[in-house]
Protein backbone atom coordinates (compact mmCIF):
# COMPACT_ATOMS: atom_id res chain seq x y z
CA UNK A 1 0.00 0.00 0.00
CA UNK A 2 1.32 3.43 -0.91
CA UNK A 3 0.05 6.91 -0.10
CA UNK A 4 0.03 10.36 -1.65
CA UNK A 5 -0.07 13.02 1.07
CA UNK A 6 -1.62 16.47 0.87
CA UNK A 7 1.31 18.89 1.07
CA UNK A 8 1.35 21.41 3.91
CA UNK A 9 -0.42 24.65 3.07
CA UNK A 10 -2.39 23.41 0.08
CA UNK A 11 -5.54 22.95 2.11
CA UNK A 12 -4.89 24.97 5.25
CA UNK A 13 -7.94 27.23 4.90
CA UNK A 14 -10.54 24.56 5.73
CA UNK A 15 -10.89 23.28 2.17
CA UNK A 16 -8.97 20.07 2.83
CA UNK A 17 -11.78 17.79 1.75
CA UNK A 18 -12.49 19.75 -1.44
CA UNK A 19 -8.81 19.64 -2.35
CA UNK A 20 -8.53 15.92 -1.66
CA UNK A 21 -11.70 15.11 -3.58
CA UNK A 22 -10.60 17.14 -6.60
CA UNK A 23 -7.22 15.41 -6.55
CA UNK A 24 -8.94 12.02 -6.23
CA UNK A 25 -11.14 12.81 -9.24
CA UNK A 26 -8.13 13.66 -11.38
CA UNK A 27 -5.88 10.74 -10.44
CA UNK A 28 -4.77 8.43 -13.21
CA UNK A 29 -4.82 5.24 -11.14
CA UNK A 30 -3.10 2.17 -12.65
CA UNK A 31 -5.47 -0.53 -13.83
CA UNK A 32 -6.66 -2.72 -10.98
CA UNK A 33 -5.57 -0.25 -8.27
CA UNK A 34 -7.96 1.76 -6.09
CA UNK A 35 -7.55 5.22 -4.61
CA UNK A 36 -9.07 6.00 -1.21
CA UNK A 37 -9.04 9.03 1.09
CA UNK A 38 -8.18 8.38 4.72
CA UNK A 39 -6.78 10.61 7.48
CA UNK A 40 -6.11 13.54 5.17
CA UNK A 41 -4.25 11.63 2.49
CA UNK A 42 -4.91 9.71 -0.69
CA UNK A 43 -3.95 6.06 -0.41
CA UNK A 44 -3.38 3.78 -3.40
CA UNK A 45 -4.42 0.17 -2.83
CA UNK A 46 -2.79 -2.43 -5.13
CA UNK A 47 -4.73 -5.10 -7.04
CA UNK A 48 -5.82 -8.02 -4.82
CA UNK A 49 -4.96 -11.71 -5.05
CA UNK A 50 -7.06 -13.92 -7.35
CA UNK A 51 -8.63 -15.66 -4.31
CA UNK A 52 -9.78 -12.25 -3.10
CA UNK A 53 -11.59 -11.64 -6.38
CA UNK A 54 -12.98 -15.17 -6.30
CA UNK A 55 -14.52 -14.57 -2.88
CA UNK A 56 -16.10 -11.34 -4.10
CA UNK A 57 -17.65 -13.23 -7.01
CA UNK A 58 -19.12 -15.90 -4.70
CA UNK A 59 -20.60 -13.27 -2.38
CA UNK A 60 -22.06 -11.26 -5.24
CA UNK A 61 -23.60 -14.32 -6.88
CA UNK A 62 -25.20 -15.41 -3.59
CA UNK A 63 -26.55 -11.93 -2.76
CA UNK A 64 -28.19 -11.66 -6.17
CA UNK A 65 -30.42 -14.60 -5.26
CA UNK A 66 -32.24 -12.52 -2.66
CA UNK A 67 -31.71 -9.02 -4.03
CA UNK A 68 -34.94 -6.98 -4.07
CA UNK A 69 -35.87 -4.83 -7.06
CA UNK A 70 -34.42 -1.36 -6.81
CA UNK A 71 -31.08 -2.47 -5.35
CA UNK A 72 -27.81 -3.13 -7.15
CA UNK A 73 -24.46 -4.66 -6.22
CA UNK A 74 -21.47 -2.57 -7.27
CA UNK A 75 -17.71 -3.07 -7.41
CA UNK A 76 -15.14 -0.25 -7.33
CA UNK A 77 -17.79 2.26 -6.24
CA UNK A 78 -16.41 5.03 -4.04
CA UNK A 79 -18.37 5.83 -0.89
CA UNK A 80 -17.97 9.00 1.16
CA UNK A 81 -18.06 8.64 4.95
CA UNK A 82 -19.14 12.24 5.58
CA UNK A 83 -18.84 12.30 9.41
CA UNK A 84 -15.15 11.40 9.17
CA UNK A 85 -14.08 12.94 5.85
CA UNK A 86 -13.10 9.57 4.39
CA UNK A 87 -13.60 7.97 1.00
CA UNK A 88 -13.36 4.21 0.63
CA UNK A 89 -13.79 1.87 -2.34
CA UNK A 90 -15.21 -1.35 -0.87
CA UNK A 91 -15.02 -4.70 -2.60
CA UNK A 92 -18.83 -4.69 -2.91
CA UNK A 93 -21.53 -2.15 -2.10
CA UNK A 94 -25.30 -2.65 -2.21
CA UNK A 95 -26.94 0.66 -3.10
CA UNK A 96 -30.34 1.79 -4.46
CA UNK A 97 -30.17 1.75 -8.24
CA UNK A 98 -32.01 5.07 -8.48
CA UNK A 99 -29.09 6.81 -6.75
CA UNK A 100 -26.63 5.31 -9.21
CA UNK A 101 -28.83 6.35 -12.15
CA UNK A 102 -29.06 9.91 -10.78
CA UNK A 103 -25.29 10.33 -10.41
CA UNK A 104 -23.66 13.10 -12.46
CA UNK A 105 -22.30 11.47 -15.64
CA UNK A 106 -19.60 14.13 -15.93
CA UNK A 107 -17.87 13.33 -12.62
CA UNK A 108 -16.70 10.29 -10.68
CA UNK A 109 -17.87 11.60 -7.32
CA UNK A 110 -18.39 9.02 -4.57
CA UNK A 111 -21.79 8.03 -3.25
CA UNK A 112 -22.81 8.82 0.31
CA UNK A 113 -21.98 5.77 2.45
CA UNK A 114 -25.11 6.39 4.52
CA UNK A 115 -27.19 5.34 1.49
CA UNK A 116 -25.59 1.88 1.31
CA UNK A 117 -27.51 -1.11 2.65
CA UNK A 118 -24.49 -3.41 2.80
CA UNK A 119 -20.75 -2.93 2.45
CA UNK A 120 -18.38 -5.87 1.91
CA UNK A 121 -14.65 -5.75 2.59
CA UNK A 122 -12.35 -8.71 1.91
CA UNK A 123 -9.01 -8.47 3.65
CA UNK A 124 -5.66 -8.65 1.95
CA UNK A 125 -2.51 -9.23 3.95
CA UNK A 126 -1.50 -5.57 3.72
CA UNK A 127 -4.85 -4.00 4.69
CA UNK A 128 -6.48 -6.45 7.12
CA UNK A 129 -6.02 -4.18 10.14
CA UNK A 130 -7.66 -1.22 8.38
CA UNK A 131 -10.68 -3.33 7.40
CA UNK A 132 -11.05 -4.62 10.98
CA UNK A 133 -10.68 -1.27 12.70
CA UNK A 134 -10.80 1.99 10.73
CA UNK A 135 -13.31 0.83 8.14
CA UNK A 136 -15.42 -0.95 10.75
CA UNK A 137 -15.71 2.30 12.71
CA UNK A 138 -16.23 4.42 9.61
CA UNK A 139 -19.09 2.34 8.22
CA UNK A 140 -20.76 2.26 11.64
CA UNK A 141 -20.44 6.06 11.97
CA UNK A 142 -21.94 6.44 8.49
CA UNK A 143 -24.93 4.35 9.56
CA UNK A 144 -24.35 1.50 7.09
CA UNK A 145 -26.85 -1.13 8.30
CA UNK A 146 -24.67 -4.14 7.48
CA UNK A 147 -20.91 -4.51 7.23
CA UNK A 148 -19.66 -7.87 5.99
CA UNK A 149 -15.98 -8.45 6.77
CA UNK A 150 -14.40 -11.46 5.12
CA UNK A 151 -11.08 -11.88 6.85
CA UNK A 152 -8.73 -14.45 5.36
CA UNK A 153 -6.05 -13.48 7.89
CA UNK A 154 -7.96 -13.58 11.19
CA UNK A 155 -5.76 -15.02 13.96
CA UNK A 156 -8.51 -17.59 14.65
CA UNK A 157 -8.37 -18.74 11.04
CA UNK A 158 -10.29 -17.39 8.04
CA UNK A 159 -13.59 -15.87 9.24
CA UNK A 160 -16.67 -14.19 7.79
CA UNK A 161 -18.33 -11.68 10.12
CA UNK A 162 -21.53 -9.75 9.62
CA UNK A 163 -21.90 -6.60 11.72
CA UNK A 164 -25.39 -5.10 12.04
CA UNK A 165 -27.20 -2.31 13.91
CA UNK A 166 -24.68 0.55 13.77
CA UNK A 167 -24.16 2.97 16.65
CA UNK A 168 -23.20 6.63 16.33
CA UNK A 169 -20.09 5.92 18.43
CA UNK A 170 -18.59 3.88 15.58
CA UNK A 171 -19.51 0.38 16.73
CA UNK A 172 -22.09 -2.22 15.75
CA UNK A 173 -24.48 -3.70 18.30
CA UNK A 174 -24.64 -7.16 16.77
CA UNK A 175 -21.88 -9.44 15.45
CA UNK A 176 -22.32 -12.82 13.76
CA UNK A 177 -19.03 -14.57 12.92
CA UNK A 178 -18.43 -17.96 11.33
CA UNK A 179 -15.27 -19.76 10.20
CA UNK A 180 -14.85 -20.49 6.51
CA UNK A 181 -16.84 -23.61 5.72
CA UNK A 182 -19.89 -22.62 7.78
CA UNK A 183 -22.91 -20.76 6.36
CA UNK A 184 -23.56 -17.16 7.38
CA UNK A 185 -27.09 -15.78 7.37
CA UNK A 186 -27.54 -12.40 5.71
CA UNK A 187 -30.89 -11.01 6.91
CA UNK A 188 -33.61 -8.93 5.27
CA UNK A 189 -33.79 -7.49 2.69
CA UNK A 190 -31.52 -10.25 1.33
CA UNK A 191 -32.56 -13.30 3.37
CA UNK A 192 -29.83 -15.55 1.99
CA UNK A 193 -27.26 -17.95 3.39
CA UNK A 194 -23.71 -17.06 2.44
CA UNK A 195 -21.95 -20.38 1.79
CA UNK A 196 -18.39 -19.64 2.88
CA UNK A 197 -17.36 -23.18 1.95
CA UNK A 198 -17.55 -22.02 -1.67
CA UNK A 199 -14.78 -19.48 -1.17
CA UNK A 200 -11.74 -20.36 -3.30
CA UNK A 201 -8.41 -21.37 -1.82
CA UNK A 202 -6.86 -21.13 1.64
CA UNK A 203 -5.62 -17.87 3.11
CA UNK A 204 -2.40 -16.82 1.40
C-alpha positions in Angstrom: 0.0 0.0 0.0 1.3 3.4 -0.9 0.1 6.9 -0.1 0.0 10.4 -1.7 -0.1 13.0 1.1 -1.6 16.5 0.9 1.3 18.9 1.1 1.3 21.4 3.9 -0.4 24.7 3.1 -2.4 23.4 0.1 -5.5 23.0 2.1 -4.9 25.0 5.2 -7.9 27.2 4.9 -10.5 24.6 5.7 -10.9 23.3 2.2 -9.0 20.1 2.8 -11.8 17.8 1.7 -12.5 19.8 -1.4 -8.8 19.6 -2.3 -8.5 15.9 -1.7 -11.7 15.1 -3.6 -10.6 17.1 -6.6 -7.2 15.4 -6.5 -8.9 12.0 -6.2 -11.1 12.8 -9.2 -8.1 13.7 -11.4 -5.9 10.7 -10.4 -4.8 8.4 -13.2 -4.8 5.2 -11.1 -3.1 2.2 -12.6 -5.5 -0.5 -13.8 -6.7 -2.7 -11.0 -5.6 -0.3 -8.3 -8.0 1.8 -6.1 -7.5 5.2 -4.6 -9.1 6.0 -1.2 -9.0 9.0 1.1 -8.2 8.4 4.7 -6.8 10.6 7.5 -6.1 13.5 5.2 -4.2 11.6 2.5 -4.9 9.7 -0.7 -4.0 6.1 -0.4 -3.4 3.8 -3.4 -4.4 0.2 -2.8 -2.8 -2.4 -5.1 -4.7 -5.1 -7.0 -5.8 -8.0 -4.8 -5.0 -11.7 -5.0 -7.1 -13.9 -7.4 -8.6 -15.7 -4.3 -9.8 -12.2 -3.1 -11.6 -11.6 -6.4 -13.0 -15.2 -6.3 -14.5 -14.6 -2.9 -16.1 -11.3 -4.1 -17.6 -13.2 -7.0 -19.1 -15.9 -4.7 -20.6 -13.3 -2.4 -22.1 -11.3 -5.2 -23.6 -14.3 -6.9 -25.2 -15.4 -3.6 -26.6 -11.9 -2.8 -28.2 -11.7 -6.2 -30.4 -14.6 -5.3 -32.2 -12.5 -2.7 -31.7 -9.0 -4.0 -34.9 -7.0 -4.1 -35.9 -4.8 -7.1 -34.4 -1.4 -6.8 -31.1 -2.5 -5.3 -27.8 -3.1 -7.2 -24.5 -4.7 -6.2 -21.5 -2.6 -7.3 -17.7 -3.1 -7.4 -15.1 -0.3 -7.3 -17.8 2.3 -6.2 -16.4 5.0 -4.0 -18.4 5.8 -0.9 -18.0 9.0 1.2 -18.1 8.6 5.0 -19.1 12.2 5.6 -18.8 12.3 9.4 -15.2 11.4 9.2 -14.1 12.9 5.8 -13.1 9.6 4.4 -13.6 8.0 1.0 -13.4 4.2 0.6 -13.8 1.9 -2.3 -15.2 -1.3 -0.9 -15.0 -4.7 -2.6 -18.8 -4.7 -2.9 -21.5 -2.1 -2.1 -25.3 -2.6 -2.2 -26.9 0.7 -3.1 -30.3 1.8 -4.5 -30.2 1.7 -8.2 -32.0 5.1 -8.5 -29.1 6.8 -6.8 -26.6 5.3 -9.2 -28.8 6.3 -12.1 -29.1 9.9 -10.8 -25.3 10.3 -10.4 -23.7 13.1 -12.5 -22.3 11.5 -15.6 -19.6 14.1 -15.9 -17.9 13.3 -12.6 -16.7 10.3 -10.7 -17.9 11.6 -7.3 -18.4 9.0 -4.6 -21.8 8.0 -3.2 -22.8 8.8 0.3 -22.0 5.8 2.4 -25.1 6.4 4.5 -27.2 5.3 1.5 -25.6 1.9 1.3 -27.5 -1.1 2.6 -24.5 -3.4 2.8 -20.7 -2.9 2.5 -18.4 -5.9 1.9 -14.6 -5.7 2.6 -12.4 -8.7 1.9 -9.0 -8.5 3.7 -5.7 -8.6 1.9 -2.5 -9.2 4.0 -1.5 -5.6 3.7 -4.8 -4.0 4.7 -6.5 -6.5 7.1 -6.0 -4.2 10.1 -7.7 -1.2 8.4 -10.7 -3.3 7.4 -11.1 -4.6 11.0 -10.7 -1.3 12.7 -10.8 2.0 10.7 -13.3 0.8 8.1 -15.4 -0.9 10.8 -15.7 2.3 12.7 -16.2 4.4 9.6 -19.1 2.3 8.2 -20.8 2.3 11.6 -20.4 6.1 12.0 -21.9 6.4 8.5 -24.9 4.3 9.6 -24.3 1.5 7.1 -26.9 -1.1 8.3 -24.7 -4.1 7.5 -20.9 -4.5 7.2 -19.7 -7.9 6.0 -16.0 -8.4 6.8 -14.4 -11.5 5.1 -11.1 -11.9 6.9 -8.7 -14.5 5.4 -6.1 -13.5 7.9 -8.0 -13.6 11.2 -5.8 -15.0 14.0 -8.5 -17.6 14.6 -8.4 -18.7 11.0 -10.3 -17.4 8.0 -13.6 -15.9 9.2 -16.7 -14.2 7.8 -18.3 -11.7 10.1 -21.5 -9.7 9.6 -21.9 -6.6 11.7 -25.4 -5.1 12.0 -27.2 -2.3 13.9 -24.7 0.5 13.8 -24.2 3.0 16.7 -23.2 6.6 16.3 -20.1 5.9 18.4 -18.6 3.9 15.6 -19.5 0.4 16.7 -22.1 -2.2 15.7 -24.5 -3.7 18.3 -24.6 -7.2 16.8 -21.9 -9.4 15.5 -22.3 -12.8 13.8 -19.0 -14.6 12.9 -18.4 -18.0 11.3 -15.3 -19.8 10.2 -14.9 -20.5 6.5 -16.8 -23.6 5.7 -19.9 -22.6 7.8 -22.9 -20.8 6.4 -23.6 -17.2 7.4 -27.1 -15.8 7.4 -27.5 -12.4 5.7 -30.9 -11.0 6.9 -33.6 -8.9 5.3 -33.8 -7.5 2.7 -31.5 -10.2 1.3 -32.6 -13.3 3.4 -29.8 -15.6 2.0 -27.3 -18.0 3.4 -23.7 -17.1 2.4 -22.0 -20.4 1.8 -18.4 -19.6 2.9 -17.4 -23.2 2.0 -17.6 -22.0 -1.7 -14.8 -19.5 -1.2 -11.7 -20.4 -3.3 -8.4 -21.4 -1.8 -6.9 -21.1 1.6 -5.6 -17.9 3.1 -2.4 -16.8 1.4 
